[in-house]
Amino acid sequence: MPNYEAIDAFQAEGLTAPVGKPGGISFAVEPDSWEGAASHSAALRARCGKGNPALLYIDYSWPQLGPSMADYRYALWAGTGHMAWTREVEDYFTYWVNEYFRRGLIDGIYIDDTSLGATRALYSTAYTLEDGTLQKGFNSMGFRRFLQRVWVLADQQGKRLRTIPHMTWCFEIPALSFTDACVNGEDRDIMFPAEYTYPQVWRSEELRIMGNGAKWGFITLWKCGIEAKKNAPPGADTKAWSYWQGRAMNGWLTQHDLIPMWANELHATFTPALVKFGIDDPECCFVPDWKREGMATVTAKDGGKELLACFFIRGRQALLMVTNAAAEDREVTVSVEPAQLFAGKGTVHSVAFADADIALRAPASRSASKTEIKAALEKSMASDPLDALKGGEAPSELVSLDDPVEKENAGLLIRSKGNEVTALVRKHDFRLVLVECK
């Protein structure tokens, strides 16, 4: 499962920067030189690790068009705050992206600020109404054609172009059908030492609207926005805080078919369980809480308020996630209807349950040193973040409660009877349970 976080502008290896100088977010498209682009590309690939695509950062709304587009730059900004994607702009972007691609410097593009803004330009898609007023136009199809053209150019070279657009809250879906995934989120960041968590920041209704998987077929990644290091004073205990914030975030976003991307330091407590189950299998089906009627019921002593349960179904197995968005620990029982949950999977009379969580106990209450942080960052950039877990071992600072006695002492042992499973779900936390046909 490739990691899509190797984006040049975000890794201080901007492909448009001069030789020997780090880049950053410049919104530029044309390179300073191809020698510089090649050296930065090599550094980016070394940092992102084998098998992970190197992505060129481009901006949809406010790109800095280079010398070859100088004659058009002023006219493309028609008073609406967004650039008009005219045919000339399509040609420009298609040409330059292909130049990077055919040289082997990139594997795809990350497209920021993908909000297909209106234009007042009459030479574009705006037009004059009968009463003389101006009807603004939109360039959605211009952007779509650009994606199509670059995809075809890559295909002609026997390669697959990776594309990931990002824009918070603003996705014009028909233009994005050639993407691998979209990135949403940003905003509403949770900063150390805040005590509120993700369920209190993002309403379920909002996340349900922004989850695109069931509606459009592609993945929606999420820019996490949990930050402990920027404003934490020296010696601050951020490790335990980050652990709990990450558990709350993962448990909340996943219920809405959203996968955390940046700033998620807790891949090791969560992602490996999904990978082990086979979430990347095209046959894997996601059933959200609001569509599980008839498949399962969820109960707690205080009722089911602020409890969500979803399923990933693959063959004759399902991965159940129960999320407790309430501010207190709760013992939750899930009763499964096997014939409905595994409809079309053959005869099913009963199921077996197994704990599928990776790490339930918080790490020791301590702060990471600058040396530890630097070493962890270098290691994560040099290899797939899941490599450390492919042998089945959890990181030492996230102790997995594999021992049933230890789990029972912690009150975290799951209990099952027939087609029911019961488990303690901590406040603003989740549990993962494997459900398998008998």
N, C-alpha and C positions, 0 to 999 in steps of 0.2 A: 504494500500500500504506500504509494509515494507521498512524500511530504511536500506540500505546495508553498512552503514559506520562504523559499530561496528567491526573493525578489530583490533585484540589484539595488534599488534606491534605499531599501530597508536594511541592507547588509553592509553599508558603507563601501560598496563596490559598484558605484554608478557607472554603467557602461558608456555614458556620454561624457564622462570626465576625462581630463588630460592624463597622459601617462604618469604614473607615480603619485597621482592625487586622488584621494577618496571622493566619491560622488555624493550622493544624497538626493533628496527630492528636488530636482530642478525643473521638472515638467518639460525638459528638452527631449527632442526626438532624434536629431542628427548627432552623431558622435563627434567629439573633438578630432579624433583620428581613428582609423581602423586599428592601428597599433595599440592605442589606448584601450579601445573596446575589447581587443583580444586579450590584453593583459588583465583587465578587470574581469572578463569572463572566466579566465583560468582561475583567478583567485576566488570568484564566486562559486565555481564548481567544486573547488577544493574544500570550501567551507560548508557547502550544502550537502555534500556526501553523494556517494554513488547511488544511482537510481532515482534521485530527486531532480525534478526539472528546474533548470535555471530560467527565470522569467525576467523579461524586460519590462520596466515600469513605464507606462504611458498614461497620459491623462486625457479623458474625453472632453471635459468642459473647458479647461483652461490651458491647453498645451502651448509651449513656447516653440512656435514654428521657426525652423532654422533658415539659413541664407537662401536655400533653394526655393523657399516659399515667401520670400521677402515682399514680393509685389502684391501678395494677397492678404498679408497679415492684418492690415487695418480694416479692410472691407469685410472681413469675416466676423467682426464683432459688431453686431447690429443693434446695440442698445438693450439687449435682453440679459446680459451677463453671461451668456454661454456662446461658444463658438458655433457657427453654422457648418454642418457637415455637408458641404457642397461636393460635387463630383471631383473638383480639384483637391479637396481635403482627403477624400477617399483615395485618390490616386497617390497623394503624398504619403499617407500612412501606409498604404499597401506596399509602396516601393521600399520605404525605409525598413519596415518590419521584415520584409523579405530579404533585404540585404544582410541584416543580422542573422536571419534564420539560415540562409543558404551558406553562410560562412561557418555555420556550426557554433555560433556564439551564444545562442539562446535555444530553448525548447518551447517557449511560449511567451505569452504576454499577460501582465497584470494591468487591468484598465481601471484607473481610479476615477472617482467623480462621474460615474456613469448615470447621469441624469440627463435624459435627452431633451434639453431645454428648447424653448421656442425661439424663433428667429423673425425679425422684421424685414429681412432682406428680400426684396422683390426678385433678385436674381437667384434666390434659393426657392423656398417653398411658401413664402408669404405671398399674398395677393390682395388686390383692391376690390372691395365690395361695391355694389351698385350705388350706394349712398356716398361713396368716396372714402369711407373709413378703411383702415388697413386691417386685414385679417392675418394674424400671426400664423406662421407655419411651423412645422416640426420636421426634424431630420432623422426620425427613427429608422427609416429604411436605408438611409445613407450609411449609417453605422452598421446595419445588418449586412449590407452589401460588402462593406469592408471586411467583416468577419468571414463572410463566404469566400471572398477572393483570397484572403490570406490562407484560409483552410485549404483551398484548392491548390495554391502554390506549394504548400507543405506536402500535400498528398502526391503531387507530381514528382516530388523529390523522395517519395517513399517514406515520409515521416508523418508523425501525428502532432499537430499543433495543440499545445495546451493553452487554454484561455480562461482567465478568472476576472470578471468585472467586480467592482466594489462601489456601492453607494448606499449610505444609510437611508432606509425607508423609501428609496426611489428606484423601483425596478420596472422598466417598460418591457415586459416579458417577451413579446414577439421578436424583439431585436436580439435576444440573447440565446436563441435556440442552438447556437453552435458552441456554447461554453461547456466546460467540464463542471464548473461550480460557480456560484455567486458568493460574495462575501457581504454580509450585512452587519449590523451592530454598530460599534463605536458609540460615543456619547454615553451619558449616564454612568460614567466610570465610578467604581468603588475604590476609594483611596484609604490606605492604612491611616488610622486604626478604626475605621468605620465599623459599627456593630450591625448595621442593616446588611441584608444579603440580596442575591439576585431575584428571588420571588417577590421582594418588596420594591424592586427597582423596575422590573419589566412585567407588565400585566400579561396574564395568560392570553387574553384576547388579542393583544398586539403580536405576540410571538406566533400565535396560530395563523394570523393573516400573513406574516412574513415567512413562514415555513413553506417552501415551494415544492418539496419532494413529491407529495401525492398529487399536486395540481399540474406540475410541469415536467417532472421526471428527473431534473438535475438536483444536485446537492446544494444546500445553502449552508455555507460555513459562517462562523460568527466571530467577530472581533471582540474579544472577551472584555477588556477594560477593567481588570482587577490589578491594582498597582500597589505594591508594598514598599519598593525600594526608593522611589523618587523622593518622598517626603518623610521617610522614617528617620528619626534621630539616631545617632551612633548608639549601638547596643540595644536597639529596640528589638523586641521579640516578634519577628514577622513570620517565622516559619509556621508556627501553629495557626496564626491568623490566616495565612495563605491557604493552608490545608483546608480549613473549614469553609472559607470563601469559595475555594475551588470545588469542593463537594456540593455546595449549594448551587453553584453555577451549572456544573455538569448535570446534576439531577433535574434542574429546571429546564435548561435548553433542550436536552435530549427528549423530554416529554413532548416537545413541539417540533421534532424532526430537524433540529438544528445541531450542528457539530462545532464545538469550540475550536478556534484556530489560534490566533496570536495571544500572547500574554497568558497562556494556559500552562502553568508550571506543573500541573498535576496529570499529565498524560499517563504517567506510570500507575496512578491509582484507578484509572478508568478505561482509557482507550484499549489497552491490551485485552480486557475482557470482551470488548466488542469485536476486536480483530480475531481473537481465538474462536469466537462464536461463528464468525464468517459474515460480518456485516457488509463486507465489500463484495460479496457474491451477488451477481445481478438477480438471482432468484430470491434473495432475501426480501421479505415484505415487512413494512412497518405498519403497525396498527396503533394509532394514537388513542389517548384516553377517551376522546369524544366519539370513537367508533368501535369501542369494545363491547357494546351492549350485546348480550347473549353469549359472549365469550368468557367473561369473568365478572365477578362482583367483588367489590372491595369494601371492607367494613373495619371499624374501630369502635372502641367502647364509647367514645364521644361522638360517634357518627363519622361520616366520610368526608366532611368538609375539609378543604385544603389537602386532599389526598388525590394523587394522580397515578394511574397505572397504564403503561404502554407495553407493547410486545414487538420484538423482532422475531419473525417466523421464517425458518429455513428448513425445508424438508419436514421431518417429523420431530423437530426440536423448536423450542421457542425460548427467547431470552426475555424474562419479565423484569421490568424496572418499576419499582414503587417509590414515589417521591412524596415526602412529607414536607409541605410548605408551611406548616404551623410552627409556632414558637415553643413547642414542647415535644418531648419524645412520646411516641405512640406505638402501641403494639397493634399491628395491622394483620388482618387475615384476608387472603385472596382465595376465592373459590372459583375454580376453573371448570368450564364446560368443554371437555376434550373434543367432542364431535364438532362443535362450532369453531373452536380455536384452530383445529387441524382439518377443517373441511376440505375435502378433495385430496387428502393425504392417505387414503386407505382407511380401513376399519380401526377405530380408536375407542377403547373402552375406559381406560384409566391412564394416569400419568404419574411420573416420579419427579421429585424435586431435588435440586442440589444447589448449594450456595455458590454463586458465580462471582462474588465480589473479589477484588484484588487486594485491597488494603483498607481496613475499617478503622484501625486505631490511629489517632493523630500522632504526628512525630513528636519527639522530645521537645519540650518547650525551650527553644534556644534560637539565637539568631545566626544566620550564616555569615562567615567572615568574607571580606572582599576577595581573599584568595580562593575561597570555596566557590563563591559566585562566579569568578572569572573562569575557574577550572570547569565548572558545570556548563557555562555558556560555550566554552571552547569544545567540550565533549559533545554537546547537543548539536552544534553546527557541523561537526566533523562526521557525524553518522546519523543514521535513522534513529529517532528518539525511542523507538520500540526495541532496538537491538538488545538492550540490557535485559529485557524481559522475555526474549524468545526462548531462553532456557528455563523459563517458568519461575524465576526467582524475583521477588519484589526487592526494590532498593532497600538498603539497610535502614534508612531513616523512616521508612514507611513499613512498619512491621505488619506482615499479613497474619491474621489470626487463623492459621490453618489447623491448629490443635483444637479439637472439639471441646476438651476440658477448659482450655483457656477462653474459648469463645463463649462457653456456657457461663463461666465466671464473669465475663464481661456483659452477659445478658444478650449476646448477639447470635446465639445458636438458633437456626431455623428449625421449626417443628412442622411436620406434615402428617395428615391423616386423610386417607382417601385422596380426593381431588382438591383438598384444601392445604394451604401452606400459611404459617403464621411466623412473623418475624418482628423484632423491634426495629423501628425506623426512627432514627434520631431527628431532632428538630432541624429543619432546613437541610435535610440529608436524603439519601436514597439507599435502596437495597437492590441488588441484582440476583435473580434466581433463575437457574436453568430448569426449564420444563421439558420433559422428554416423554414421548409416547411409550406405553408399555405394550 
